[in-house]
Amino acid sequence: MPGELARFSYQVGGKKTEELEEFIKDYKYARKEASEAAITPELKEVVKDNFEYFDKIINNDYFYKSRNAEDPKPDV
């Protein structure tokens, strides 16, 4: 109906559409560059160390063993 707000926008083409598409493409490229620059060798090393630490805890029954060490079962 006339005067109502639509819930979408559609552009057929033209200079403004081209400008918008170029802006979106540049934004995506800039974001990709920024994320690649943020992943430094130091950050990779921290992630690797943390992964190895938690992997050892989970895969070596750390919680199970520590719980049993602190609360030993009574001899029957």
Contacts in CASP RR format, 6 or more apart in sequence:
PFRMAT RR
TARGET T0000
AUTHOR 0000-0000-0000
METHOD contacts of the structure
MODEL  1
MPGELARFSYQVGGKKTEELEEFIKDYKYARKEASEAAITPELKEVVKDN
FEYFDKIINNDYFYKSRNAEDPKPDV
11 17 0 8 1.000
11 20 0 8 1.000
56 62 0 8 1.000
57 63 0 8 1.000
END
